[in-house]
Amino acid sequence: MSNSSNASIVILISGRGSNMVSIVEAIKAENLPITVSAVISNRPNAPGIEFAKQENIPTAVINHQEFESRETFDQALAAEIDTYSPNLVVLAGFMRILTTEFVEHFANRLVNIHPALLPKFKGLNTHQRAIDAGETEHGASVHIVTPELDDGPVVMQARVPVLAGDTEETLAARVLEQEHKLYPAAINQLLKNPTR
């Protein structure tokens, strides 16, 4: 999946990495000119690592439990990422709050997908909060990561209707389906038009 002129990304995951899978599948299907240089997890048993290995993508595990502090973990993670010199660092279900130093080290190269139409519903439980607030529209946002949680500039959004009778699960499933299309498209746009 590589070609020397390609832009490269490193993907960070903590679990199954369904968005990471969708990015890899999009690269294969649409021939996005992107190389996934590595998939890195903070959890040794993340199922997404197995998927990456099957796709012959280099993998690494930096177990956050082996570090005394968030700072030392982030330093080790940044050092690992830097060995690949990626154009973008892509958070795909990476369940760690990153330090300001880490975010600033990768300024304008760190992207995340958030299951809400930012700036609405930052943080957790976005689907239930959207239903409780009586929203008629919900969705997902790809944004540049800044030190403030879920706060950076929005790159691209996907919208879905909130239907009568929606539960957190039905709404989450509808949003996730859009996330899997949105993230590869947003990454492609960012790599064509870098924000630097």
Buried (B, 14 or more C-beta within 10 A) or exposed (E): BEEEEBBBBBBBBBBBBBBBBBBBEBBEEEEBEBBBBBBBBBBEEBBBBEBBEEBEBBBBBBEBEEBEEBEEBBBBBBEBBEEBEBBBBBBBBBEBEBBEEBBEBBBBBBBBBBBBBBEBBBEEEBBBBBBEEEBEEBBBBBBBBBBEEBBBEBBBBBEBEBEEEBEBEBBBEBBBBBBBEBBBBBBBEBBEEEEE
